[in-house]
Amino acid sequence: MRLINIFFWIIIGAIILWFFSMNLNEYVTINLFNHVYNEVNLVKVIFISLFIGVVIGALLLSSHILKTKSEVTAIKRQNKKLIKELEGLRNLSIDEIPDTDTQIKPDSDI
């Protein structure tokens, strides 16, 4: 599977290089924030646009990853707490359990 993935990215890279080579002599005019840039190489424009898009995407993805990692840390902390509680209940003898914990309470919602 990894070999197929590498082959796929090689094909994509070759297509991108072919596309860039087709547009080496193309120049465009860019209007950006009320400033006009004349005769800018199209390959540079595409590359800079792609780079800015990747950086913005990485920033958005990193915020999502950090949020997910903090949630995982909180869940692990809660899991350790519950395991400690479970181990404490396993070591508890039946005579030590209060009667109030073993009685079934009727639900008032039903």
C-alpha positions, 0 to 999 in steps of 0.5 A: 500500500505504501508503494502505491502511495509513493507512486501516486505522489510521484505521478502528481509531482510529474503532472505539476512539473509538466503544468509549470513547464507549460506556463514558464513564459506566461505573465499576468497582471495582479490587482491586490489590495488596490496595488497593481503588479504588472508582468508577474510570472504565472508559475510564481503566482501559482506557487505562492498561492499554493504555499499560502493555502498550505500554510493556512490549512496547516494552521487550521489543522493544527488548532483542531489537532491541539483541541483533540489532544487536550480532549484525549488528555482529559479523557485519559485523566478521567479514565485513570480516576475511574480505574482507581475507583474501580480497584478500590471497589474491588478490594472492598469487602461486601460487609463494608458496603453501606445499605444505602448504596445497594438499595434501588431507588425508584425513578420519579421521571417515569 
